[in-house]
Amino acid sequence: MCDQNMFGRAEVLLRPNIRAAQQHRPTLKKIALACLFRLALVSSLASSPLDQTKLAEIDASINKAIDDHKLPGAVVWVEHGGEIYWKAYGKRSLVPTVEDMKRDTIFDAASLTKVLAGTPAIMLLVERGQVDLDAPVSKYIPEYTGQMGKITVRQLMTHTSGMGPDVSTKPKWEGRETAIQKAAAMKLDSTPGTKFLYSDINFFTVGEIVARVSGMPLEKFCAQEIYGPLKMVDTGFLPPPSEIPRIAPTEMTDGVMLRGTVHDPTARFMGGVAGHAGLFTTAPDMARFAHMMLNTGELDGTRIFKPETVKLMTSVQTPPGMEDRRGLGWDIDSVFSSPRGNRFPIGGYGHSGFTGTCFWIDPFSQTFVIFLSNRVHPDGKGSVVPLYRSTSTFAAEAVTDFNFDSVPGALAALRTKKDRPVIKTSNSQPAVLEGIDVLVKENFAPLKGLRIGLITNPTGQDSQRRSTIDLLTNAPGVELKMLFGPEHGLYGNFDSPVRDGVDAHTGLPVISLYGTNRAPTPEQLKQLDALVFDIQDVGCRFYTFTTTLGMCMEAANEAGLKFFVLDRVNPINGVMVDGPVRSGPASFVAYYPEPVRYGMTEGELATMCKAERHLDKLDLTVIKLQGWERREWFDQTGLPWINPSPNMRSLTEAELYPGVGLLESCHISVGRGTGTPFEVIGAPYIDDVQFATTMNAENLPGVRFVPVRFTPSDYIFKGEVCGGVNIILTDREHCQVVDIGVLAAKILNRWYPEQFQVRKMETLLVDEPTLQAIVDDKPLSEIRAQWAAKTEEFALRRAKYLLYPSAQDSKR
């Protein structure tokens, strides 16, 4: 499976021979280098700073991945102390012809373009005083206006701009100008400078700045200022036809196997040249770039950067306290740092690319690792992120003359890994075990021998804060094949539709269930034996995770798959049933015919869904909770809280959500964009004192209202002062929270009918009789009486699906 030299082993080069190797062509390789390599082997192995047994582990891990169809082939370059390990594995091409991988193969670098083109190009302009890192982007791209225009160049380069992952590529479009127009029209996903969100838009914007400021196309600027001086002879955009035979093909697209055409669709639509993708390169050329970086900007007497520029772009530039630490362009310590492996210290820098490429430079030990593959060939289904980690880990372990246990100048670990929690809160388990805890206790026995698709988000953790993804990845006899993310995405960091992607930790495909599709497709399910659902709900009908549960069950039923629900507690207890039963049509925020507050766990809902929707082909298993009683609220379980979504940040907010959330479709702020979403409601048109006085006069049990003014930093009424109320729960056991929303709607419709727009409440209420009673300003007692019979009927209907012990259920 590997390319060996004429002596039957991997080629190990001494440093003096590398100059020839980097500019070799096949004939030179066969004739001249063979002799040099053999002499190098004889003279170097006796005092080699690289442990050959550890290098052999790199071979074994890559060859196994090739056998497992994770990739067709790869090229690896490891260098330390003047010694180079440079090797090819497997096949360069499988379709339409089969070709062996060669060490001089040219690869689609994908997002390595960001650090081999976009970053060095703009940093040259920064060094020359032509670009200011802290200037607003609008200075260079006037099309970016409003909040977009205030983003700084530094924020682009650290992925803290707040821009989404990419612009839409449907329907097809073309041209750099169109890409910029599309980006300029987008709404930011977060406030600039507050959050790390990896985005291709950031770097095609960087590329556009380079082109406009330099007056040269990006590809010409890079060739003239970087690749030519560094003698990177096989690196550039838009490779000529003569180089096509050496290029590793990627994926079949529109009936054509991409070979020499960039794989990334946005870069392709931009004409093949962009700051985020489009570059093609080889391992020897990347090695020259690495030497320039390690030598503080100079190689072979040619200086590309000043030493202070190299230091600037490879040191932490993200805001203090941000867990994901990035340099300018370069990754240092983030969720994407798999290429660092487990042994290189924090403080090195690198990057990875979607097509299966990665690069890590460790300045402490003067080591670098290059991994190049076309893992997307031929069908886009390959997976190599685990190889990034293992290759760099074995490479570091192969270094025999450096102590990685004590590295002066290395950065301390900072990440608490919210998206991959591994921190244990104590040595003892809480009294309540959730479904994932029980599954671990059972040593994953129900899942043994199955190919699994996991539906989860950041709440998918056990009681010791270990990620369900990690637990299933390492579970014996379980094959985790793909990941599915609900609304807000697998990592819980989006408030808009989410695209498919690849998980940076496991290399598994991530399928969005809040984008084009809301359930797995039949084609995806063909690769699986079972779906596993592990997401924390908040016990409210219009919180969409239970809709995702139901739609995934329906898809599994059609495909004849097993379906496992790793049950979780209802955080607002499992006895209170309150609010009108959905009487209008089903929707994504009203999937089940149930009250606003239904008093069930997801496992119980799944059991009811299977029976009442007649999912007869579905093999459903609920991994039940242990130790939970229905009357318990979340804070009585001893379990750790994880925010189920970006604006659900506390149990108090979950308790208030069934009432306050009802108002959200109307023209009013429910506190999004403040520090306490769902604990305040208001609008610029509301008299806060009068509103609080009127709400308090109703004497709702267990709750009081304090007049406040607040200014949302995002969402509706962004930047506007709102009058309203702060909602204070004084007795959650007796507060009927749905009444809060109904009463507020009655009052606001009475006072501000045109501004409040009460009819929009139907989206989440989904009960026309209740809405009409609100419009008619009926007494609250009369409105409750109107829905009481159907709510009582639901409470009786649900009883046969309950799985956990109960005191007398409370029916509101």
C-alpha positions, 0 to 999 in steps of 0.5 A: 500500500506504500510507495517504497524506494528501490531498496524496499523501504521508506526514503529517509533523507539527510538535510543537504539532499532536500534541495534536489528532492524539492525540484525533482522530476520523475527522471531525476528521481529515478537516476540521481536521487536514488544514489543520494538516498542510499548514501543518506540511509547508510550514513544517517540511520545510526544517529537518527533523531527519528525513531523508525518504529514510531514512523512505522506506526504512521505507515500502519495507521495510514495503510489500515485507513486505506484498507478501511476505505477512508482514503485512496492514498496519501503523501506524508512528510515528517522532518526534524533535525535534518532528517526527512521521512517522505513517503507515498501510500495507496492510490492517487486515482481510483476513478476513472483509472487506477494510479499509484500514489507518487511522492511528487503528486500535486494535491488540491490544498483546500483550506490550506490555501488560507495559510499558504496564500491568503494569509502570507499575501495579506501579511506582506501588505500589512508589513509594507503598511498597505493594509491595517489589521485593525481597519474596518473591512469597508476601507478596502471593500466598500460593498461591506456596509453596516455591521459587516463594514465594521468588521476588522481585517484582524477579525477576518483572519481570526474567524471572529468576524461573526460571518457564517460559514459560507455563501450559498452556492445554490442556484449556481453563480459565477465571479468574484464580484458575485461572491462579494455581493452575496457576502455583503448581503448576509446577516452576521451570525454573531457580534464581531469579536465575540465568538470564534466561527470558522468561515470561508467568507472571511478568507475569500474577503482577505483574498479580495483585499489583497487583489484590490490593494495590490492591484494584482490578481491574488494568483499573480501576487502569490506567484510573484511575491511568495512561490517564485522567491521560495522556489515552490515550483509546483504551487499555484492556482489554476494548474496548467494542463501539463500538470494534470497527470500529477494531480490527485483527482477529488470528487465526481461533480456534475458527472465530471471527475474534478482533477486540476479544478478546485473541489470547493464549490465557492472557489470554483464559482469564483473562477478557481482563485480565492483566499480560502481555497483553490491552491494546488501544491506538493509536499516538497513545496510545503516543506520549503514554506515550513522551513521559511516559517521556522527560519523566521521568514527567510530561506536560502538567503531570500527573506519573505517576511520580517521575523516580527511578522512571522511572530505576529501571525503565529501567536494568539490573536483572538480576544483574551479568554476565548477558548479557541485560540487562533493566530492570523490565519493559523490555527493554534489551539481550537476545535480544529487542532487535530493536526497538532496530535497529542504530543506537540505542545500548544503554541505551534501552528497549522491548518487543515483542508476539507479534501484531506490535507493538513500541516503542523509546524512545531517551532519548539522542537523544530519539527513539521508534519505534512499530510496530503490526501484526496480523501474525497475521491471518488465519492466524497465519503472518505474520512481522515481527521483521525489520521491527522491526529495519529500521524502528528502524534507518532511523528512527535513520539518519533523525535528522540532528542526533544523533551515534550514533557517540559517545553519552555514557552509553550501555552497552557491548556485553556480549552474546557472543550464545551463541544467535547467535554471530558472534565469530570466534576467528581469521582462519584456519580449523581443520583440520577443517571441519564440514558447515556450513563446507563449505556456506558454502564452496560458497556454499550451492549445494545449497540454492539455490531451496529453501524450507528448514526448519532443525532446530538448536539452539545447536550449529548454528554454523560454525567461526567461531562464526556461527549456522547460522540467520543464515547460512541467513537471509542465504544467496543464493537460499535461503528459510529458512521455519521453525525446529525445536528438539529437546530443550532447545529451539532456544536450548538452555535448557530441561530440560522440554517446550518450546512453539512460538514465534517466533524473536526475531531472524528472526521465523520460527516456531519449532516444538518437536520436544520438546513435543506433537510429536516430528517436523514435521507434514504440514501444516508440511512442505507449506510446505517443499521440504527439511529441514536438520539441524544439531545436534551429537551426543555419540556416545551412543545415549540422547542424543536428538538422533539420535532427532530426526534419525531421526523427522524423516527419516521425516516428510520421507520421507512428505512426499517432501521433500529432507533435508540433514544438515550433518555434525558430528564424533563428539566421542568419536571414530568408532572405539570401539563399545561396550556392549550393542545395544538389544534391547528396544522402540524409544523416544525414548531408544533409536531405533536398534538400536545399541550404547550407543556406536556410533562414527558421525557423524550423517551416517553414522547418517542413511545407515544409517537411510535404508537400514535403515528403507527410506526410499525416497522420501527424497532424502538428502544428507550435506554431509560433513566435511572433514579429520576422521579417525575416531580424532580426539576433539573436542579434536584438531579445532581446532573450538570447543566449544558445550554441546550441552545444559544439562548437557553442558558439557565434552568430559570429560562427553561422554566419560563420558556413555555409562557414567554416563548409564546410571544416570540412571533409577535413584535416584541423582544423576549430578551434575545440579545441580552444576558437573560433571554426569556426572563425579560420582555419588552419593546420600545413602545411599552411603558415599563412601569404601567406594564409591570403594575398591570401584570402584578395586579392580576396576582398570578401565583408564584411570579412577580414583575419588575419594570425594567428598560433594556437594550438588546445587542442583537435580534429584534430591536437591536440597539433600541431601548425597550421598556418592559418587565423582568420576570421573577419566579417566586414559587415555581411549583405553583406558577402556571407559566403559560399564563404569563404569555397569555396575560402579557398578550392580552394587555399588549394587544389591548394597549398596542394592537398595531405594534404588538401584532397579536395574530402572529402568536398563532405560529407557536400557540397553534390554537385558534380558539385560545388566540381569539379569546386573547384578541377578545380580551377574555378573562384569564380564567375563561381562557384557561377553562376553554382549553382545560378539557383537551388538556385533561384528555391529553393527560389521560392519553399520555398516562399509558406511555409514562416510563417513570414513577410518579406522584399524582400528576398535576394537570393544569 
